[in-house]
Amino acid sequence: MKRILVVLLLAGLATRASAQDPRLSARFTPAIAGRLQLTVDSAAHEGLPTDPLVLRALEGQAKGAATEQIVDAVGRLHVALAEARSTLGSAASPTDITTGAAAIQAGVPTVRIAELHQLRGTEPIGAPLSVYLDLIGRGASADRVWERIEDLARKHADDNAYRRLKPDDVGTR
């Protein structure tokens, strides 16, 4: 019985080691890469996009962030990805989930994300949310930008209509 348990344990470790994202193991100590990989594996098990998690870790490392900050940031992104998928539904694309998570982390209420998703129907929400975040970051009024995004969504505008929006089109804070 002990031999079977040992074999199963070793098989599990071998599977985990082979599933380790090489980008993490190349840039982090084995202990930190392992912690990050646990979050990535958890997200994969939940059916969430995992590449944004790896990229967040690599970004933090490239910027010289402390390892605990990186682990925490990856964990927060994991939570935001799960919240975005919950808001958008299980059929949402990985791109929409990722963009939704970025919007959630930027403080966009999930009710707005859900409303945009509903207004857009089968169209992706990436372009409208990206423009929304960009315009707010450039000093535009969040409420005014949202009104304009909402108006375009009600009119079934294409992504280019959103991309043409400028801060002057919506006003500043």
C-alpha positions, 0 to 999 in steps of 0.5 A: 500500500505504501509503495502505491502511495509513493508511486502516485505521489511521484507521478503527481510530482512529475506531472506537476513539474512537467506542467510548470510554465517554463517562463516562470521557472526561468525567471523565479526561484523554484519556490516562488515559481511553484507558488505562482504555478499553483495559482496558474493551475488553480485558474486552469482548473476553474477554466479561467485564462492562465496566460494573463497570470503568467504575464502579470508575474513576468511584468512584476519581475521585470519591474523589480517588484518584490516576490511577495508583491508579485505573488499577491498581484497574481492572486488578485488577478486570479480573483478578478478573472473569476469575478469577470467570468462570473459576471460575463457567464461561462461562455465568455471568451478568454479575451472578454474575461481578461478585459473584464478582469482588468476593468474590475481591477481598475474599479469598474463596477461589475454591474457596468460590465454585465450591462455592456455584455448584455448590450453587446450581445454576441459581440466582444466587450474588449474594445468598449472596455479598453476605450472606457479605461483609456479615456478615464486614464486620460482624464475624462469623466467616468460617468460621461464616458460610460454614457457614450459607451452605453449609447454606442452599445445600444446602437450596435456600433462596431469596435471602430466607433468606440476606438474613435472616441476621444476625451474631447468627445465626452468631457473631462472630470 
